[in-house]
Amino acid sequence: MRLSVLTPAVFLLLLAVSCGKKEQATSLNIEKLPKAGPEQVEKLIEQFVDAKEGSVIEIPEGYYELPTQLILDNVNGVKVKGAGMFNTVLSFKTMTTGGEGMKIAGNNILLEGFTVADAPGDNIKTQHCEGITFRQVNTTWTHGKKSENGTYGIYPVQCRNVLVEHCEVSHSRDAGIYVGQSENIIVRNNYVHQNVAGIEIENSDNAEVYDNHAENNTGGILIFNLPGLPKPFGSGTRVFNNLIKANNHENFAIFQDGNPVSMIPPGSGVVILAGDQVEVFHNKIIDNRTLGVAIASYQITDLPVPTHPGWSPYTTRIYIHDNTYERAMALPDLSKDWGKLIAAKCLRAPDILYDGILDPAKGKDAATNPMQVFVDEKTEDLRFFRMVIPDDGNVMGIRMEKDAKSFAGSYPVSTDVSMIPSNK
Amino acid sequence: MKNGWLILLSGILWSCSHSGTPSDIDFSKLPYKTLSEYGLFTGDLKNFSQAEGVTPYEPVSSLFTDYAFKKRYVWMPGNTHATLPDDPDAPLDFPDKTILVKHFYYPLDFRKPEGEKRVIETRLLVKNQGTWEAYPYLWNDEQTEATLKNTGASIPVSYTDKQGAKAAFNYVVPQKTQCRSCHNKNGVMLPIGPKAKQLAGQLEKWQQTGILETGKDLSAIHPLVNPFDVSRPLPERARAYLDVNCGHCHSQSGPASTSGLYYNAEEDRPFHLGVWKSPVAAGMGGGGLKFDILPGQSKASIVTYRMNSTHPGVMMPEMGRVTIHQEGVELIARWIDSL
């Protein structure tokens, strides 16, 4: 499904696209902070090394340049508290080994009130935690060289009972807030900007993503299932009450990287890839110049589709309803294949794009909705496009159907995150 | 009076510098402040003369740590012994109060490996009440003692390499908490080197001296090969290299299980070895390449790209080195090119 052929008309569109860049405001101001001396830095490392069950690590205001990782190594009930989201800044820009800045393993962990900046890999990775809270944590890359930015900002993986709230995450080269291979998840009231993906939920079960502000990322909110992982698949995500605005940032994940995130066209609001039981509702999906919501199967990535027990490439049981759409006065992206396809075939940004790829075991006629994709939007002139891919897979032969009516109905997704001790 | 003072002084000195034998170790008081207190070595610490009951061993495939030379030892309490686990990727089951010792040092001239050397650090893995703990000891400049250092360090190192060229860099001693980044199976700290597949030819001797007891047939073990023994088949050499350098993390029970990329020698599914597999979270480590391994094309494979980097956001392994293992990159590149 490679889109190597661009019509002259599309080239003209390309020339017409404005390249206006917008930078988000952040309250981070490193210059004004007192710089921690070598003893303070050493003491902080020691506090992490010596942490015992129930330890509270308080980090006073200041700018700390860490030569090494901060690791909580399998200790439970630890609280790491800074002097405020922008007042305690932990920078890993001079570290020579170890990928992540902060690395946490242990149960019932609280991370609150600090910034982690400039780790070579991920800023904060938490793995095998049962009960992990990020609150008022800021992560970013400050050096302005996007090619040097790390992968994830906030990265809980293989965790249970995850809460990420009131955080700010920017400039990640992959996903800002990335929850992977986890169960029972709340991501709320966060501000994510200038990442490739603002928020991504991947191979995870039972997630609620709400009241977030995702602006000027390449893609606002992503729900993915990728193949070949220890947790092979995830089900059950509700995305609601989010402001998903002008996610038109250039995609600075490495081009042609096999990672599907690098294929996301700038201007993407919500992207569901190989998702199962995903409900997207009551969001404001505004000024995303390429698409509002994409419902796609893994085949669309043009990567080999492997067979893995428990994993499916097909997106199914999707319910999109009651969102508000406002469209950008701009043309769809032309830097990525998806964007080119949309530009060439839709001519304008769809509110909802469905790739119409069917699991042959479930049905052969997309118009009968065998994959249970339901759309119930109140927007009168809803731009719904369904791709019809010819049998020979020829991209130029792709047609777009605008048959939203075939997908009327509902599929309420149930999530239950009451086990997360969110009110502590 | 004068004599009494001297006796007192020598008494103090004796109690400070006394190294008993490992049997005298009070495991409830660990870690000791200094390496010599364990009594694992006799005479000058720098000579690495192991005390009685301390057994040197050597894995057939060794982890690359910035070209550091290593010496490894195991001590178990008298009348105890290790046993063989069923999982071929698991370390031996050691008895409680086992101590594994590893010195890291650089000969000043690699062409004279037994000549003058600079010892950097000694790491102990101690099994106490069923759990392993890591205790890192940093050597002093005088090379007379190593002292517990939990927070890591950066030590300038220089030597003359095998080709006679000067090498110099800052060796990074990991923090205590970084040990589990590699020494980790399902979140539990475990040794990496002393696995049956690594100790081919040595286990028989362990059995004879009584520190290994097993009803298992030692000849049924699939041993790794020395990755740099050119008389062995290339695939076995490559897989042995990947096993020890990557497989401790990249296995189904290791911390990098998140990637779905597995390099323990037992793995035989091409996808999970990276063949035609796209990364999940490589970030800048992907290098603009699509696949972990693209058969026949090492230059287009992420595995060799990451091995061939020292950028902390790119390189693999992500710790334990600040230099590139040229011979290792070459080996894996040749293997990928042969696929």
Interface residues (C-beta under 8 A of the other chain):
Chain A: E42 I45 E46 F48 V49 D50 P67 T68 Q69 I71 L72 D73 N74 M95 T96 T97 G98 G99 K103 A105 A119 P120 G121 D122 Q127 H128 S147 E148 N149 G150 T151 Y152 V157 Q158 R173 D174 Y178 G180 Q181 E202 L226 P227 G228 L229 P230 A253 I254 F255 Q256 D257 G258 N259 P260 S262 L303 P304 P306 H308
Chain B: N150 T151 G152 S154 N170 V172 P174 Q175 K176 T177 Q178 C179 R180 S181 G187 Q252 P255 S257 T258 S259 G260 F271 H272 W276 K277 S278 P279 V280 A281 A282 G283 M284 G285 G286 G287 G288 L289 K290 F291 H311 P312 G313 V314 E318 M319 G320 R321 V322
